[in-house]
Amino acid sequence: MTAQAGSTSTTDARGTGAAASSDIRAERQRLRRRIRAERRAIPPERRAAADRAIVRHILNLPAYRRARRVAVFLAFDGEPSLDALIGAAMRQGKKVYVPVLHGMSMHFAPLERGAALARNFFGILEPPAGARPIDPRRLDLVLTPLVAFDSKGVRIGVGRGYYDRCFAFLRGRDHWFRPKLLGVAYELQHVPSLERQSWDVPLWAAVTEAGVRKFAPEAER
């Protein structure tokens, strides 16, 4: 009778945990749909002004000025445009890298001035196949796309997990201080709180048109 009660308790606990996890996934999906729709609906003039402010904030960031190898993303689905920053980084002699997707994995390849780009299976522009990737540990600063972020640096993307898998080594920050993950978003994507999951890699900081928010301890800035 005691063993049976223990078995029931274990089953209940597992069921409760599974239900909680399912609730979190469902809530994140609702949040993704809402924020992506709001982001796509930003008027062109307001978007252009916000993009200029975001780029200005990044250019003034000491971590950017020190960086020699910078990863960026090519805007998709209403994301902030980093075209002006890419041009500035190349003029400053920085090496610029962009993500390349292959199945469920992601690596970063160099973005060369004037290089032909092709769309991947999501419709996002990428360098051509065969471009030599860089070890992500050698990147100095990674400008990271996102759907939402909170005041503690918890980030959610579109739900595919590419950045969390690629930078999983950063979860042990006692051992890795590079690269710094800088989330890039509009202010409407900032939410009060997100429940961090075990696989989530936290941001070092986030930049919006309103400015830069830093989350990491002072020693890592």
C-alpha positions as CSV (number, residue, x, y, z in Angstrom):
1,M,0.0,0.0,0.0
2,T,2.9,2.4,0.8
3,A,4.7,1.5,-2.4
4,Q,1.5,2.2,-4.4
5,A,1.1,5.6,-2.7
6,G,4.7,6.4,-3.6
7,S,4.2,5.4,-7.2
8,T,1.1,7.6,-7.4
9,S,3.0,10.6,-6.0
10,T,5.8,10.1,-8.5
11,T,3.3,10.0,-11.4
12,D,1.5,13.1,-10.1
13,A,4.7,15.0,-9.8
14,R,5.7,14.0,-13.4
15,G,2.3,14.9,-14.7
16,T,2.4,18.3,-12.9
17,G,5.9,19.0,-14.3
18,A,4.8,18.1,-17.9
19,A,1.7,20.2,-17.6
20,A,3.8,23.2,-16.4
21,S,6.3,22.8,-19.2
22,S,3.4,22.6,-21.7
23,D,1.9,25.8,-20.3
24,I,5.2,27.6,-20.6
25,R,5.6,26.5,-24.2
26,A,2.0,27.6,-25.0
27,E,2.5,31.0,-23.4
28,R,5.8,31.6,-25.3
29,Q,4.1,30.7,-28.5
30,R,1.3,33.2,-27.8
31,L,3.9,35.9,-26.9
32,R,5.8,35.1,-30.1
33,R,2.7,35.6,-32.3
34,R,1.7,38.8,-30.6
35,I,5.1,40.5,-30.7
36,R,6.0,39.4,-34.2
37,A,2.8,40.9,-35.4
38,E,3.4,44.1,-33.5
39,R,7.0,44.3,-34.9
40,R,5.9,43.8,-38.5
41,A,3.3,46.6,-38.0
42,I,5.8,49.3,-37.0
43,P,5.3,52.3,-39.5
44,P,8.3,52.8,-41.9
45,E,9.3,56.2,-40.6
46,R,9.2,55.1,-37.0
47,R,11.2,51.9,-37.9
48,A,13.9,53.8,-39.8
49,A,14.3,56.2,-36.8
50,A,14.5,53.3,-34.4
51,D,17.0,51.4,-36.6
52,R,19.3,54.5,-36.7
53,A,19.1,54.9,-32.9
54,I,19.9,51.2,-32.4
55,V,22.9,51.4,-34.6
56,R,24.1,54.6,-32.9
57,H,23.9,52.9,-29.5
58,I,25.9,49.9,-30.7
59,L,28.6,52.0,-32.3
60,N,29.0,53.9,-29.0
61,L,29.3,50.7,-26.9
62,P,32.8,50.0,-25.6
63,A,32.4,46.2,-26.2
64,Y,31.7,47.0,-29.9
65,R,34.6,49.3,-30.2
66,R,37.0,46.7,-28.8
67,A,35.6,43.9,-30.8
68,R,37.6,42.6,-33.8
69,R,35.2,39.8,-34.8
70,V,31.5,40.7,-34.8
71,A,28.6,38.5,-35.7
72,V,25.5,40.2,-37.0
73,F,22.2,39.0,-38.4
74,L,20.5,40.0,-41.7
75,A,17.0,41.4,-40.8
76,F,14.0,39.1,-41.4
77,D,10.3,39.3,-40.4
78,G,10.4,42.9,-39.2
79,E,13.7,42.6,-37.3
80,P,15.8,45.8,-36.9
81,S,18.1,46.4,-39.9
82,L,21.8,46.4,-39.1
83,D,22.9,47.3,-42.7
84,A,24.3,50.6,-41.5
85,L,26.3,48.9,-38.7
86,I,27.6,46.3,-41.1
87,G,29.0,49.0,-43.4
88,A,30.5,50.9,-40.5
89,A,32.1,47.7,-39.1
90,M,33.7,46.8,-42.4
91,R,35.1,50.4,-42.8
92,Q,36.6,50.1,-39.4
93,G,38.4,46.9,-40.4
94,K,36.4,44.5,-38.2
95,K,35.6,41.0,-39.5
96,V,31.9,40.6,-39.9
97,Y,30.1,37.2,-39.6
98,V,26.6,36.1,-40.2
99,P,24.7,32.9,-39.2
100,V,24.3,30.0,-41.7
101,L,21.8,27.3,-41.0
102,H,22.2,23.7,-41.8
103,G,19.4,21.4,-40.6
104,M,19.1,22.1,-36.9
105,S,22.6,23.4,-36.5
106,M,24.0,26.9,-37.0
107,H,27.5,28.3,-37.7
108,F,28.9,31.7,-38.6
109,A,30.5,32.5,-41.9
110,P,32.3,35.7,-43.0
111,L,30.3,38.3,-44.7
112,E,32.3,39.8,-47.6
113,R,31.6,43.1,-49.2
114,G,29.6,42.7,-52.4
115,A,29.3,38.9,-51.9
116,A,26.3,37.2,-53.5
117,L,23.9,35.9,-50.9
118,A,21.2,33.3,-51.1
119,R,18.0,32.6,-49.1
120,N,17.9,29.6,-46.8
121,F,14.8,27.4,-46.1
122,F,13.4,30.2,-43.9
123,G,13.9,32.8,-46.5
124,I,16.8,34.5,-44.6
125,L,19.8,35.7,-46.6
126,E,23.1,33.8,-46.1
127,P,26.6,33.6,-47.6
128,P,26.9,30.8,-50.2
129,A,27.7,27.3,-49.1
130,G,31.3,26.5,-48.6
131,A,32.2,29.7,-46.8
132,R,34.7,28.8,-44.0
133,P,33.0,29.0,-40.6
134,I,34.5,30.5,-37.5
135,D,34.6,28.8,-34.1
136,P,31.9,30.7,-32.1
137,R,34.3,30.9,-29.2
138,R,36.5,33.2,-31.3
139,L,33.8,35.8,-31.8
140,D,34.0,38.9,-29.7
141,L,30.5,40.2,-29.9
142,V,27.3,38.6,-31.3
143,L,24.4,40.8,-32.2
144,T,21.6,38.4,-31.5
145,P,18.1,38.5,-33.0
146,L,15.2,37.8,-30.7
147,V,11.4,37.9,-30.3
148,A,11.3,39.0,-26.7
149,F,13.6,39.6,-23.8
150,D,13.1,40.5,-20.1
151,S,14.9,42.6,-17.5
152,K,17.1,39.8,-16.4
153,G,18.5,38.9,-19.9
154,V,16.2,36.0,-20.6
155,R,15.6,35.8,-24.4
156,I,13.2,33.9,-26.5
157,G,13.6,33.6,-30.3
158,V,11.4,32.0,-32.9
159,G,11.5,28.7,-31.0
160,R,14.0,26.7,-33.1
161,G,16.8,26.9,-30.5
162,Y,19.7,27.7,-32.9
163,Y,21.4,30.3,-30.8
164,D,20.9,28.4,-27.5
165,R,22.5,25.3,-29.1
166,C,25.4,27.2,-30.7
167,F,26.3,29.1,-27.6
168,A,25.4,26.5,-25.0
169,F,29.0,26.8,-23.7
170,L,28.2,30.3,-22.4
171,R,25.9,28.8,-19.7
172,G,29.0,28.2,-17.7
173,R,30.1,31.8,-17.6
174,D,32.8,31.0,-15.0
175,H,34.8,29.6,-17.9
176,W,33.8,31.7,-20.9
177,F,33.6,35.5,-21.1
178,R,33.5,35.6,-24.9
179,P,31.6,36.2,-27.0
180,K,29.2,38.7,-25.5
181,L,25.6,38.1,-26.7
182,L,24.0,41.5,-27.3
183,G,20.3,41.2,-28.1
184,V,19.0,43.6,-30.7
185,A,15.3,44.5,-30.6
186,Y,12.7,47.2,-30.6
187,E,11.5,48.5,-27.3
188,L,8.1,46.9,-27.8
189,Q,9.9,43.5,-27.5
190,H,10.9,44.1,-23.9
191,V,8.6,42.3,-21.5
192,P,8.6,42.4,-17.7
193,S,9.5,38.7,-17.1
194,L,10.1,35.4,-18.8
195,E,10.6,32.1,-17.1
196,R,14.1,30.9,-17.9
197,Q,14.4,27.3,-19.1
198,S,17.4,25.1,-18.6
199,W,18.5,25.4,-22.2
200,D,18.2,29.2,-22.4
201,V,21.5,31.1,-22.9
202,P,21.1,34.5,-21.2
203,L,22.1,37.7,-22.9
204,W,25.0,39.9,-21.8
205,A,23.0,42.9,-22.7
206,A,20.2,44.1,-25.0
207,V,20.0,47.2,-27.2
208,T,16.8,48.9,-28.4
209,E,16.1,52.4,-29.7
210,A,15.8,53.5,-26.1
211,G,19.4,52.5,-25.2
212,V,21.4,49.6,-23.8
213,R,20.5,47.4,-20.9
214,K,23.3,45.3,-19.3
215,F,22.5,42.1,-17.5
216,A,25.9,40.4,-16.8
217,P,28.0,41.0,-13.7
218,E,30.3,44.0,-13.7
219,A,33.4,41.8,-14.2
220,E,32.0,40.6,-17.6
221,R,31.3,44.0,-19.1
